[in-house]
Amino acid sequence: MDFKFKRWSRLLKNISILLFMPFSKSVERKLIIFDNIKLPFNKRFGCKWFNHRWKHIKEENLHFCLDCQKVLKSEEFISEKREKTLNKLGL
């Protein structure tokens, strides 16, 4: 949001906090980076450019993307996969 609304001083402050803040065991640097940088990028561009990394959850019969955290039921997943394959073939 800082980048979008050109709040450069706030953006630099947040980056410096991320880089130089002493972390305890309760706060994970990887989690902060994932929540603030990686997840929004993957939701917006990453999975569209590099495809989803699906994981199947058998108990609930769901498919879950590890990058953008998109959740699909098995029927939706199969139909989406079928449509994607048909689009590649040009049908």
C-alpha positions as CSV (number, residue, x, y, z in Angstrom):
1,M,0.0,0.0,0.0
2,D,2.9,2.4,0.7
3,F,4.3,1.7,-2.8
4,K,0.8,2.2,-4.3
5,F,0.2,5.5,-2.7
6,K,3.8,6.8,-2.9
7,R,4.4,7.0,0.8
8,W,8.2,6.5,0.3
9,S,9.3,7.5,3.9
10,R,6.8,5.1,5.4
11,L,7.9,2.3,3.0
12,L,11.6,2.9,3.9
13,K,10.7,2.9,7.6
14,N,8.9,-0.5,7.3
15,I,11.7,-2.0,5.3
16,S,14.3,-0.9,7.9
17,I,12.1,-2.3,10.7
18,L,12.0,-5.6,8.8
19,L,15.7,-5.8,8.2
20,F,17.1,-4.4,11.4
21,M,14.5,-5.4,14.1
22,P,15.8,-7.9,16.6
23,F,13.5,-10.9,16.4
24,S,12.5,-13.0,19.3
25,K,11.3,-16.6,19.0
26,S,7.6,-15.4,19.0
27,V,8.1,-13.3,15.8
28,E,9.4,-15.0,12.7
29,R,11.0,-13.0,10.0
30,K,10.0,-15.5,7.3
31,L,6.3,-15.1,8.3
32,I,6.5,-11.3,8.0
33,I,8.1,-11.6,4.6
34,F,5.6,-14.1,3.4
35,D,2.6,-12.1,4.7
36,N,3.7,-8.7,3.4
37,I,5.7,-9.4,0.3
38,K,5.3,-12.9,-1.1
39,L,1.6,-13.6,-0.6
40,P,0.4,-10.3,-2.2
41,F,2.8,-10.8,-5.1
42,N,1.6,-14.4,-5.7
43,K,-2.1,-13.5,-5.5
44,R,-1.6,-10.7,-8.0
45,F,1.1,-12.0,-10.4
46,G,3.0,-15.0,-9.3
47,C,0.5,-17.9,-9.7
48,K,-0.7,-16.4,-13.0
49,W,2.9,-16.3,-14.4
50,F,4.4,-19.4,-12.8
51,N,1.3,-21.6,-12.1
52,H,-0.1,-22.8,-8.8
53,R,1.5,-25.3,-6.6
54,W,-1.4,-27.5,-5.5
55,K,-1.6,-29.7,-2.5
56,H,-4.5,-32.2,-2.1
57,I,-6.1,-32.4,1.3
58,K,-7.8,-35.9,1.3
59,E,-9.8,-35.6,4.5
60,E,-11.8,-32.5,3.3
61,N,-11.5,-33.3,-0.5
62,L,-9.9,-29.9,-1.2
63,H,-7.0,-28.6,-3.3
64,F,-4.9,-25.8,-1.7
65,C,-2.3,-23.6,-3.5
66,L,0.8,-23.3,-1.3
67,D,1.8,-19.9,-2.8
68,C,-1.4,-17.8,-3.0
69,Q,-3.5,-19.8,-0.6
70,K,-6.4,-20.4,-3.0
71,V,-8.7,-23.2,-2.0
72,L,-10.8,-25.2,-4.5
73,K,-13.1,-28.2,-4.1
74,S,-12.1,-31.2,-6.1
75,E,-14.9,-30.7,-8.7
76,E,-13.8,-27.1,-9.2
77,F,-10.2,-28.1,-9.4
78,I,-10.9,-30.8,-12.1
79,S,-13.0,-28.4,-14.2
80,E,-10.4,-25.6,-13.9
81,K,-7.6,-28.0,-14.9
82,R,-9.7,-29.2,-17.9
83,E,-10.5,-25.7,-19.1
84,K,-6.8,-24.8,-18.8
85,T,-5.8,-27.8,-20.9
86,L,-8.5,-27.0,-23.6
87,N,-7.2,-23.4,-23.7
88,K,-3.7,-24.6,-24.3
89,L,-4.9,-26.8,-27.2
90,G,-6.9,-23.8,-28.7
91,L,-10.3,-25.5,-28.4
